[in-house]
């Protein structure tokens, strides 16, 4: 009788252990599914990051080319500089001439008067 009681308790204990293991296995399967989903999301994110890297690299290359063009266009050529100085000299000569002409006209007016 004691042996049957011990046997019954052992079977009940094994049954409880099996139920607990099934629950843990079920929980583990859910965790594995979540991990698989996270893994897929990470793969998608990595693909997106790689695409962003490529587009950023292309944009940087384009900006670098544009910067090189701008650097080349901002250099003042000696010919253009000489033309600017000649234009300034001409304008200065004209302004000084106008000022002198104005003084001569006013002195003529005063001498006549």
DSSP file (Angstrom, degrees, kcal/mol; ACC not computed):
  #  RESIDUE AA STRUCTURE BP1 BP2  ACC     N-H-->O    O-->H-N    N-H-->O    O-->H-N    TCO  KAPPA ALPHA  PHI   PSI    X-CA   Y-CA   Z-CA
    1    1 A X     >        0   0    0      0, 0.0     4,-2.4     0, 0.0     5,-0.2   0.000 360.0 360.0 360.0 -44.0    0.0    0.0    0.0
    2    2 A X  H  >  +     0   0    0      1,-0.2     4,-2.7     2,-0.2     5,-0.2   0.881 360.0  54.0 -63.5 -36.7    2.8    2.4    0.9
    3    3 A X  H  > S+     0   0    0      2,-0.2     4,-2.2     1,-0.2    -1,-0.2   0.891 108.2  49.0 -65.5 -38.7    4.4    1.5   -2.4
    4    4 A X  H  > S+     0   0    0      2,-0.2     4,-2.7     1,-0.2    -2,-0.2   0.893 111.2  50.4 -67.2 -39.5    1.2    2.3   -4.3
    5    5 A X  H  X S+     0   0    0     -4,-2.4     4,-2.5     2,-0.2    -2,-0.2   0.934 112.5  45.9 -62.3 -46.6    1.0    5.7   -2.5
    6    6 A X  H  X S+     0   0    0     -4,-2.7     4,-2.2     1,-0.2    -2,-0.2   0.886 112.9  50.9 -63.0 -38.4    4.6    6.5   -3.3
    7    7 A X  H  X S+     0   0    0     -4,-2.2     4,-2.4    -5,-0.2    -2,-0.2   0.908 110.2  49.2 -66.0 -41.4    4.0    5.4   -6.9
    8    8 A X  H  X S+     0   0    0     -4,-2.7     4,-2.5     2,-0.2    -2,-0.2   0.899 111.8  48.6 -63.5 -42.7    0.9    7.6   -7.1
    9    9 A X  H  X S+     0   0    0     -4,-2.5     4,-2.7     2,-0.2    -1,-0.2   0.888 111.1  50.5 -65.3 -38.5    2.8   10.6   -5.7
   10   10 A X  H  X S+     0   0    0     -4,-2.2     4,-2.6     2,-0.2    -2,-0.2   0.913 111.6  47.3 -65.1 -42.9    5.6   10.0   -8.2
   11   11 A X  H  X S+     0   0    0     -4,-2.4     4,-2.6     2,-0.2    -2,-0.2   0.916 113.7  48.2 -64.4 -43.0    3.2    9.8  -11.1
   12   12 A X  H  X S+     0   0    0     -4,-2.5     4,-2.5     2,-0.2    -2,-0.2   0.906 112.3  49.0 -64.2 -41.7    1.5   13.0   -9.9
   13   13 A X  H  X S+     0   0    0     -4,-2.7     4,-2.4     2,-0.2    -2,-0.2   0.911 112.4  47.8 -63.9 -43.2    4.9   14.7   -9.5
   14   14 A X  H  X S+     0   0    0     -4,-2.6     4,-2.6     2,-0.2    -2,-0.2   0.897 110.7  52.0 -64.3 -39.7    5.9   13.7  -12.9
   15   15 A X  H  X S+     0   0    0     -4,-2.6     4,-2.4     2,-0.2    -2,-0.2   0.923 111.2  47.1 -62.3 -44.8    2.6   14.9  -14.4
   16   16 A X  H  X S+     0   0    0     -4,-2.5     4,-2.6     2,-0.2    -2,-0.2   0.906 112.0  50.4 -63.6 -41.2    3.1   18.3  -12.7
   17   17 A X  H  X S+     0   0    0     -4,-2.4     4,-2.5     1,-0.2    -2,-0.2   0.905 110.1  50.1 -62.6 -41.1    6.7   18.4  -14.0
   18   18 A X  H  X S+     0   0    0     -4,-2.6     4,-2.3     2,-0.2    -2,-0.2   0.911 111.1  49.0 -64.5 -42.0    5.5   17.6  -17.5
   19   19 A X  H  X S+     0   0    0     -4,-2.4     4,-2.3     2,-0.2    -2,-0.2   0.924 112.5  47.8 -63.0 -44.6    2.8   20.4  -17.3
   20   20 A X  H  X S+     0   0    0     -4,-2.6     4,-2.7     1,-0.2    -2,-0.2   0.906 111.5  50.4 -62.8 -41.0    5.3   22.9  -16.1
   21   21 A X  H  X S+     0   0    0     -4,-2.5     4,-2.7     1,-0.2    -1,-0.2   0.885 108.8  52.0 -64.9 -37.6    7.7   21.9  -18.8
   22   22 A X  H  X S+     0   0    0     -4,-2.3     4,-2.5     2,-0.2    -2,-0.2   0.909 111.0  47.9 -63.8 -41.4    5.0   22.3  -21.4
   23   23 A X  H  X S+     0   0    0     -4,-2.3     4,-2.8     2,-0.2    -2,-0.2   0.930 113.7  46.7 -63.6 -45.2    4.2   25.8  -20.1
   24   24 A X  H  X S+     0   0    0     -4,-2.7     4,-2.8     1,-0.2    -2,-0.2   0.900 112.6  50.0 -63.6 -39.8    7.9   26.7  -20.2
   25   25 A X  H  X S+     0   0    0     -4,-2.7     4,-2.4     2,-0.2    -1,-0.2   0.900 110.7  49.7 -64.6 -40.7    8.3   25.2  -23.7
   26   26 A X  H  X S+     0   0    0     -4,-2.5     4,-2.0     2,-0.2    -2,-0.2   0.928 113.1  46.4 -63.0 -45.0    5.3   27.2  -24.8
   27   27 A X  H  X S+     0   0    0     -4,-2.8     4,-2.4     1,-0.2    -2,-0.2   0.900 111.6  52.0 -63.2 -40.1    6.8   30.4  -23.3
   28   28 A X  H  X S+     0   0    0     -4,-2.8     4,-2.5     1,-0.2    -2,-0.2   0.886 107.4  52.1 -64.1 -38.9   10.1   29.5  -24.9
   29   29 A X  H  X S+     0   0    0     -4,-2.4     4,-2.2     2,-0.2    -1,-0.2   0.897 109.7  49.6 -63.6 -39.9    8.4   29.1  -28.3
   30   30 A X  H  X S+     0   0    0     -4,-2.0     4,-2.4     2,-0.2    -2,-0.2   0.915 111.4  48.6 -64.1 -42.1    6.8   32.6  -27.9
   31   31 A X  H  X S+     0   0    0     -4,-2.4     4,-2.7     1,-0.2    -2,-0.2   0.907 110.2  51.6 -63.6 -41.0   10.2   34.1  -27.0
   32   32 A X  H  X S+     0   0    0     -4,-2.5     4,-2.3     2,-0.2    -1,-0.2   0.892 109.4  50.1 -63.7 -39.4   11.8   32.4  -30.0
   33   33 A X  H  X S+     0   0    0     -4,-2.2     4,-2.4     2,-0.2    -2,-0.2   0.919 111.2  48.8 -63.6 -43.2    9.1   33.8  -32.2
   34   34 A X  H  X S+     0   0    0     -4,-2.4     4,-2.6     1,-0.2    -2,-0.2   0.914 111.3  49.8 -62.7 -42.2    9.7   37.3  -30.8
   35   35 A X  H  X S+     0   0    0     -4,-2.7     4,-2.5     1,-0.2    -1,-0.2   0.883 109.5  51.6 -63.5 -37.7   13.4   36.9  -31.3
   36   36 A X  H  X S+     0   0    0     -4,-2.3     4,-2.4     2,-0.2    -1,-0.2   0.906 110.2  49.2 -64.9 -40.8   12.8   35.8  -34.9
   37   37 A X  H  X S+     0   0    0     -4,-2.4     4,-2.4     2,-0.2    -2,-0.2   0.916 111.8  48.4 -63.2 -42.6   10.7   38.9  -35.4
   38   38 A X  H  X S+     0   0    0     -4,-2.6     4,-2.6     1,-0.2    -2,-0.2   0.902 109.9  52.8 -63.3 -40.1   13.4   41.1  -33.9
   39   39 A X  H  X S+     0   0    0     -4,-2.5     4,-2.2     2,-0.2    -2,-0.2   0.917 110.1  47.6 -61.1 -43.9   16.0   39.3  -36.1
   40   40 A X  H  X S+     0   0    0     -4,-2.4     4,-2.4     2,-0.2    -1,-0.2   0.897 111.9  50.0 -64.7 -40.1   13.9   40.1  -39.2
   41   41 A X  H  X S+     0   0    0     -4,-2.4     4,-2.5     1,-0.2    -2,-0.2   0.898 109.9  50.9 -64.7 -39.2   13.5   43.7  -38.1
   42   42 A X  H  X S+     0   0    0     -4,-2.6     4,-2.6     2,-0.2    -2,-0.2   0.897 109.2  50.7 -64.7 -40.2   17.2   44.0  -37.6
   43   43 A X  H  X S+     0   0    0     -4,-2.2     4,-2.3     2,-0.2    -2,-0.2   0.930 111.6  47.7 -62.2 -44.5   17.9   42.6  -41.1
   44   44 A X  H  X S+     0   0    0     -4,-2.4     4,-2.3     1,-0.2    -2,-0.2   0.903 112.2  49.9 -63.2 -40.4   15.5   45.1  -42.6
   45   45 A X  H  X S+     0   0    0     -4,-2.5     4,-2.6     2,-0.2    -1,-0.2   0.896 109.5  51.2 -65.2 -39.4   17.1   47.9  -40.6
   46   46 A X  H  X S+     0   0    0     -4,-2.6     4,-2.4     2,-0.2    -2,-0.2   0.898 109.6  49.9 -64.9 -39.9   20.6   46.9  -41.7
   47   47 A X  H  X S+     0   0    0     -4,-2.3     4,-2.3     2,-0.2    -2,-0.2   0.924 112.2  48.1 -63.0 -43.3   19.4   46.9  -45.4
   48   48 A X  H  X S+     0   0    0     -4,-2.3     4,-2.6     1,-0.2    -2,-0.2   0.895 110.5  51.4 -64.3 -39.9   18.0   50.3  -44.9
   49   49 A X  H  X S+     0   0    0     -4,-2.6     4,-2.5     2,-0.2    -1,-0.2   0.909 109.4  50.2 -63.7 -41.5   21.2   51.5  -43.2
   50   50 A X  H  X S+     0   0    0     -4,-2.4     4,-2.3     2,-0.2    -2,-0.2   0.905 110.7  49.2 -63.4 -40.9   23.2   50.2  -46.2
   51   51 A X  H  X S+     0   0    0     -4,-2.3     4,-2.6     1,-0.2     5,-0.2   0.913 111.5  49.5 -64.0 -41.5   20.9   52.0  -48.6
   52   52 A X  H  X S+     0   0    0     -4,-2.6     4,-2.7     1,-0.2     5,-0.2   0.889 109.2  52.6 -63.8 -38.5   21.3   55.2  -46.6
   53   53 A X  H  X S+     0   0    0     -4,-2.5     4,-2.7     2,-0.2    -2,-0.2   0.931 110.7  47.3 -61.2 -44.9   25.1   54.8  -46.6
   54   54 A X  H  X S+     0   0    0     -4,-2.3     4,-2.3     2,-0.2    -2,-0.2   0.929 114.6  44.9 -64.0 -45.2   25.1   54.4  -50.4
   55   55 A X  H  X S+     0   0    0     -4,-2.6     4,-2.4     2,-0.2    -1,-0.2   0.880 114.2  50.0 -68.2 -36.0   22.9   57.4  -50.9
   56   56 A X  H  X S+     0   0    0     -4,-2.7     4,-2.7    -5,-0.2    -2,-0.2   0.907 110.2  50.2 -66.6 -41.0   24.8   59.5  -48.4
   57   57 A X  H  X S+     0   0    0     -4,-2.7     4,-2.3    -5,-0.2    -2,-0.2   0.908 111.7  48.3 -63.0 -41.1   28.1   58.5  -50.1
   58   58 A X  H  X S+     0   0    0     -4,-2.3     4,-2.3     2,-0.2    -2,-0.2   0.913 112.3  48.7 -65.4 -41.6   26.7   59.5  -53.5
   59   59 A X  H  X S+     0   0    0     -4,-2.4     4,-2.6     1,-0.2    -2,-0.2   0.901 111.4  49.9 -65.2 -40.1   25.4   62.9  -52.1
   60   60 A X  H  X S+     0   0    0     -4,-2.7     4,-2.6     2,-0.2    -1,-0.2   0.899 110.0  50.5 -64.4 -40.1   28.8   63.5  -50.5
   61   61 A X  H  X S+     0   0    0     -4,-2.3     4,-2.3     2,-0.2    -2,-0.2   0.918 111.4  48.5 -63.2 -42.8   30.6   62.8  -53.7
   62   62 A X  H  X S+     0   0    0     -4,-2.3     4,-2.5     2,-0.2    -2,-0.2   0.917 112.1  48.8 -63.0 -43.4   28.2   65.2  -55.6
   63   63 A X  H  X S+     0   0    0     -4,-2.6     4,-2.7     1,-0.2    -2,-0.2   0.890 109.5  52.7 -63.7 -38.5   28.8   67.8  -52.9
   64   64 A X  H  X S+     0   0    0     -4,-2.6     4,-2.2     2,-0.2    -1,-0.2   0.917 110.0  48.0 -63.1 -42.8   32.6   67.3  -53.2
   65   65 A X  H  X S+     0   0    0     -4,-2.3     4,-2.1     2,-0.2    -2,-0.2   0.917 112.8  48.3 -63.2 -42.7   32.4   67.8  -57.0
   66   66 A X  H  X S+     0   0    0     -4,-2.5     4,-2.6     1,-0.2    -2,-0.2   0.890 110.2  52.3 -65.1 -38.3   30.3   70.9  -56.6
   67   67 A X  H  X S+     0   0    0     -4,-2.7     4,-2.8     2,-0.2    -1,-0.2   0.898 107.9  51.1 -64.3 -40.2   32.7   72.3  -54.0
   68   68 A X  H  X S+     0   0    0     -4,-2.2     4,-2.0     2,-0.2    -1,-0.2   0.902 110.5  49.5 -63.2 -39.8   35.6   71.7  -56.3
   69   69 A X  H  X S+     0   0    0     -4,-2.1     4,-1.8     2,-0.2    -2,-0.2   0.921 112.1  48.1 -63.7 -42.8   33.7   73.6  -59.0
   70   70 A X  H  X S+     0   0    0     -4,-2.6     4,-1.3     1,-0.2    -2,-0.2   0.896 109.0  53.0 -66.1 -39.2   33.0   76.5  -56.6
   71   71 A X  H  < S+     0   0    0     -4,-2.8     4,-0.4     1,-0.2     3,-0.3   0.907 111.1  47.5 -61.6 -39.9   36.6   76.6  -55.5
   72   72 A X  H >< S+     0   0    0     -4,-2.0     3,-0.6     1,-0.2    -1,-0.2   0.828 110.7  51.7 -69.5 -31.7   37.7   76.9  -59.1
   73   73 A X  H 3< S+     0   0    0     -4,-1.8    -1,-0.2     1,-0.2    -2,-0.2   0.681 101.0  60.9 -82.6 -16.2   35.2   79.6  -59.9
   74   74 A X  T 3< S+     0   0    0     -4,-1.3     2,-0.3    -3,-0.3    -1,-0.2   0.535  76.8 107.5 -89.4  -4.0   36.1   81.9  -57.0
   75   75 A X    <   -     0   0    0     -3,-0.6     2,-0.6    -4,-0.4    -3,-0.0  -0.561  69.8-132.0 -74.1 134.2   39.7   82.4  -58.1
   76   76 A X        -     0   0    0     -2,-0.3     2,-0.2     4,-0.0    -2,-0.1  -0.768  18.0-139.6 -89.3 123.3   40.2   85.9  -59.5
   77   77 A X     >  -     0   0    0     -2,-0.6     4,-2.2     1,-0.1     3,-0.2  -0.575  14.3-125.4 -81.5 144.5   42.0   85.8  -62.8
   78   78 A X  H  > S+     0   0    0      1,-0.2     4,-2.5    -2,-0.2     5,-0.2   0.849 110.2  56.7 -58.4 -34.6   44.7   88.5  -63.3
   79   79 A X  H  > S+     0   0    0      2,-0.2     4,-2.1     1,-0.2    -1,-0.2   0.929 108.5  45.7 -64.0 -44.6   43.0   89.6  -66.6
   80   80 A X  H  > S+     0   0    0      1,-0.2     4,-2.1     2,-0.2    -1,-0.2   0.894 111.8  52.5 -65.3 -38.8   39.7   90.3  -64.8
   81   81 A X  H  X S+     0   0    0     -4,-2.2     4,-2.2     1,-0.2    -2,-0.2   0.916 108.9  49.7 -62.8 -43.0   41.6   92.1  -62.0
   82   82 A X  H  X S+     0   0    0     -4,-2.5     4,-2.4     1,-0.2    -1,-0.2   0.894 109.5  51.7 -63.6 -40.2   43.4   94.4  -64.5
   83   83 A X  H  X S+     0   0    0     -4,-2.1     4,-2.3     2,-0.2    -1,-0.2   0.894 108.9  50.9 -64.0 -39.3   40.1   95.2  -66.2
   84   84 A X  H  X S+     0   0    0     -4,-2.1     4,-2.5     2,-0.2    -2,-0.2   0.922 110.5  48.6 -64.3 -43.4   38.5   96.1  -62.9
   85   85 A X  H  X S+     0   0    0     -4,-2.2     4,-2.5     2,-0.2    -2,-0.2   0.901 111.4  50.0 -64.0 -40.2   41.4   98.5  -62.1
   86   86 A X  H  X S+     0   0    0     -4,-2.4     4,-2.3     2,-0.2    -1,-0.2   0.904 110.9  49.5 -64.1 -40.3   41.2  100.1  -65.5
   87   87 A X  H  X S+     0   0    0     -4,-2.3     4,-2.5     2,-0.2    -2,-0.2   0.915 111.7  48.5 -65.0 -42.3   37.5  100.6  -65.1
   88   88 A X  H  X S+     0   0    0     -4,-2.5     4,-2.8     2,-0.2    -2,-0.2   0.900 110.9  50.9 -63.5 -40.3   38.0  102.1  -61.6
   89   89 A X  H  X S+     0   0    0     -4,-2.5     4,-2.7     2,-0.2    -2,-0.2   0.906 110.8  49.0 -63.5 -41.0   40.8  104.4  -63.1
   90   90 A X  H  X S+     0   0    0     -4,-2.3     4,-2.3     2,-0.2    -2,-0.2   0.920 112.7  47.0 -64.2 -44.3   38.4  105.5  -65.8
   91   91 A X  H  X S+     0   0    0     -4,-2.5     4,-2.7     2,-0.2    -2,-0.2   0.926 113.6  48.7 -64.0 -43.7   35.6  106.2  -63.4
   92   92 A X  H  X S+     0   0    0     -4,-2.8     4,-2.8     2,-0.2     5,-0.2   0.917 111.0  49.8 -61.3 -44.0   38.0  108.1  -61.1
   93   93 A X  H  X S+     0   0    0     -4,-2.7     4,-2.2     1,-0.2    -1,-0.2   0.901 112.4  48.5 -60.1 -42.3   39.4  110.2  -64.0
   94   94 A X  H  X S+     0   0    0     -4,-2.3     4,-2.3     2,-0.2    -2,-0.2   0.921 112.7  47.1 -65.2 -44.8   35.8  111.0  -65.1
   95   95 A X  H  X S+     0   0    0     -4,-2.7     4,-2.3     2,-0.2    -2,-0.2   0.926 113.3  47.8 -65.0 -44.8   34.7  112.0  -61.6
   96   96 A X  H  X S+     0   0    0     -4,-2.8     4,-2.4     1,-0.2    -1,-0.2   0.905 111.6  51.7 -62.5 -40.3   37.9  114.2  -61.0
   97   97 A X  H  X S+     0   0    0     -4,-2.2     4,-2.4    -5,-0.2    -1,-0.2   0.897 109.4  49.5 -62.5 -40.8   37.3  115.8  -64.4
   98   98 A X  H  X S+     0   0    0     -4,-2.3     4,-2.3     2,-0.2    -1,-0.2   0.891 110.5  50.2 -66.1 -39.1   33.7  116.6  -63.5
   99   99 A X  H  X S+     0   0    0     -4,-2.3     4,-1.9     2,-0.2    -2,-0.2   0.920 112.8  46.2 -65.7 -42.1   34.7  118.1  -60.3
  100  100 A X  H  X S+     0   0    0     -4,-2.4     4,-2.4     2,-0.2    -2,-0.2   0.888 111.5  51.9 -66.5 -38.7   37.4  120.3  -62.0
  101  101 A X  H  X S+     0   0    0     -4,-2.4     4,-2.3     1,-0.2    -1,-0.2   0.892 108.4  51.9 -64.7 -39.0   34.9  121.3  -64.7
  102  102 A X  H  X S+     0   0    0     -4,-2.3     4,-2.0     2,-0.2    -1,-0.2   0.888 110.4  47.9 -64.7 -39.1   32.4  122.3  -62.0
  103  103 A X  H  X S+     0   0    0     -4,-1.9     4,-2.3     2,-0.2    -2,-0.2   0.899 111.6  50.2 -67.8 -40.6   35.0  124.5  -60.3
  104  104 A X  H  X S+     0   0    0     -4,-2.4     4,-2.1     1,-0.2    -2,-0.2   0.896 110.7  50.0 -64.4 -39.7   36.0  126.1  -63.6
  105  105 A X  H  X S+     0   0    0     -4,-2.3     4,-2.0     1,-0.2    -1,-0.2   0.909 111.8  47.1 -66.6 -41.1   32.4  126.9  -64.4
  106  106 A X  H  X S+     0   0    0     -4,-2.0     4,-2.1     1,-0.2    -1,-0.2   0.881 111.8  50.3 -70.1 -35.6   31.8  128.5  -61.1
  107  107 A X  H  X S+     0   0    0     -4,-2.3     4,-2.0     2,-0.2    -1,-0.2   0.876 110.3  50.6 -69.5 -35.3   35.0  130.6  -61.3
  108  108 A X  H  X S+     0   0    0     -4,-2.1     4,-1.9     2,-0.2    -2,-0.2   0.891 109.9  51.0 -64.8 -39.3   34.0  131.8  -64.8
  109  109 A X  H  X S+     0   0    0     -4,-2.0     4,-1.8     1,-0.2    -2,-0.2   0.900 111.4  46.9 -65.4 -40.7   30.5  132.7  -63.4
  110  110 A X  H  < S+     0   0    0     -4,-2.1    -1,-0.2     1,-0.2    -2,-0.2   0.867 111.1  51.7 -69.7 -35.5   32.1  134.7  -60.6
  111  111 A X  H  < S+     0   0    0     -4,-2.0    -1,-0.2     1,-0.2    -2,-0.2   0.845 111.6  46.6 -70.2 -33.1   34.5  136.4  -62.9
  112  112 A X  H  <        0   0    0     -4,-1.9    -1,-0.2     1,-0.2    -2,-0.2   0.872 360.0 360.0 -72.7 -37.4   31.7  137.5  -65.3
  113  113 A X     <        0   0    0     -4,-1.8    -1,-0.2    -5,-0.2    -2,-0.2   0.444 360.0 360.0 -68.9 360.0   29.5  138.8  -62.5
